[in-house]
């Protein structure tokens, strides 16, 4: 069978000039957008080897581009263009029904649990690919931030490069207030309001990505507030001060209170309670978001718990 990357000949060395609309964007995200079809693994390899350079110098994937930067692109093989797989009807309907906010610059979606924010790792589509198919009139749609596949709730998608840059600035400068609802196993102490533990990513031999507390990890801080107590479980509000992968889940487990429905970071107690309650997914929901809009100022958006999570709380209340 032919290698799909051999379908088209490699392009020669060329240079891309970064315009104002792309200023402030991470280099890896810029490359994915500009070099559609080139596998991400190939792009990252080219960055590591210094084949891709900015202003004739080596840079890392998280380099923030500036207007006027010159990006050297080496010969790269691209697959023959093909039509993307159509978004399954179920997900198309879910996404269409869960639009929370829209203006000329921004979309906010109440993401359903079970869909990744982008394709990859065996997935032909994610939320962003689905939106691009469902809204062909939108020439620019980019994720502002991410949510885990099994986490539901509010997620922002920029419709203009300037909006993406502004929201990234607000995220870097801790001006975005994100709050999550999580159901944890055990009786969370009222006095435990902050978990600060450095986190590092690990990839297991199976390829599964895990995060753990490690002395040499990145600084990570989460604030927790008790919302409601039940027999054997506590509903908490979590406010991530930093934005690490799986941060709320790992910090809750580190504190001794794993999230219910968490198949990565559970313990025997949380697993047993998850089964007893009939919970079929991770109980983590991004319920509120406060940002500052460039023209109108502060804006707060909220998304109520999905019915399946609300039903679990009803079960717990009825058992008291």
SULMOVEN-V343631 format. One record per run of one state. SS is the DSSP state (2 for helix, 1 for strand, 0 for the rest). FROM is the first residue (numbers start at 1). TO is the last residue. If there is no record, write none. Layout:
# SULMOVEN-V343631
ss = (SS,SS)
from = (FROM,FROM)
to = (TO,TO)
This chain:
# SULMOVEN-V343631
ss = (0,2,0,1,0,2,0,1,2,0,2,0,1,0,1,0,1,0,1,0,2,0,1,0,1,0,1,0,1,0,2,0,1,0,1,0,2,0,1,0,1,0,1,0,1,0,1,0,1,0,1,0,2,0,1,0,2,0,1,0,1,0,2,0)
from = (1,4,7,14,18,20,23,26,27,35,40,49,53,55,57,58,64,65,70,74,89,98,99,103,106,112,120,121,123,124,127,135,142,144,152,159,161,173,177,186,194,197,199,204,209,214,218,219,221,231,233,241,247,256,259,260,268,278,284,294,297,303,307,319)
to = (3,6,13,17,19,22,25,26,34,39,48,52,54,56,57,63,64,69,73,88,97,98,102,105,111,119,120,122,123,126,134,141,143,151,158,160,172,176,185,193,196,198,203,208,213,217,218,220,230,232,240,246,255,258,259,267,277,283,293,296,302,306,318,320)
